[in-house]
Amino acid sequence: MENWLEKAQPLLTEYGPKVIAALAILVLGYLIAKMITGVARKAMKKAGLDATLVSFLSNLAYMLLMVLVIIAVLTKLGVDTTSFAAVLAAAGLAIGLALQGSLGNFASGVMIIALRPFKVGDLVEVAGAEGVVDDISVFATRLVTKDNRVLLVPNGSITDGTITNYTAEEIRRVDMVFGIGYGDDIKKAKDVFWRVLKDNPKVLDSPTADVAVSELADSSVNFVVRPWCKTDDYFDVMFEVTEGIKLACDAEGISIPFPQQDVHMHQVA
């Protein structure tokens, strides 16, 4: 027993302090990593970030911090970490290349959640798709179309193009065009259009609507009719005003012409 202790003493003297220091670094590093990720998690929740994103970023930060702690422990034990770091870098590069598209969608998801160009329940047009936002995840956004189809749009496609949010504001302008015949009274038609707008309770008094001649077309004199309404009433106003103007024009004898061409034939002697 004494011989074993005598033989082990040099090893204990040489490596004992290193092992103790390495264990101290490991424990202290673990506690610091937990503390940092805990503070970061609370800060992200306070900022209103999505719960899925908060969990993902917190776990990612914790893993990166623990990798640094392990490297510090190995260095303290005298292990050459140069090759270890090179292997980690190569593995990270390979994973990054393999998941390039997914990482791009993830980065775009972070931007969408952080910048909030839209939220769940908004009617949007993104990446050529239109629908109500049903769910926003870190990789894709789920839309439900007006005819109840479900679209899953990659976040990368969303941030690469134009984002149109139809319900971001409380009020919207409804842009419509109506044509009357060239033989009809323009002032009378304008009065009819205004009356239809004033009779509709969903049309707002302010901002003021626009009713004006916009074009002398091939077969008609075209008016722009642009009432304002609450965003939730947009389609109701569009449909009700269109029907109201048709009925009012019929009652007042104002024609709404369809496209036509006059063909003149000349007899050659």
Secondary structure, 3 states (H helix, E strand, C coil): CHHHHHHHHHHHHHHHHHHHHHHHHHHHHHHHHHHHHHHHHHHHHHCCCCHHHHHHHHHHHHHHHHHHHHHHHHHHCCCCCHHHHHHHHHHHHHHHHHCHHHHHHHHHHHHHHHHCCCCCCCEEEECCEEEEEEEECCCEEEEECCCCCEEEEEHHHHHHCCCEECCCCCEEECCEEEEECCCCCHHHHHHHHHHHHHHCCCECCCCCCEEEEEEECCCCEEEEEECEEEHHHHHHHHHHHHHHHHHHHHHHCCCCCCCCCCCCCCCCC
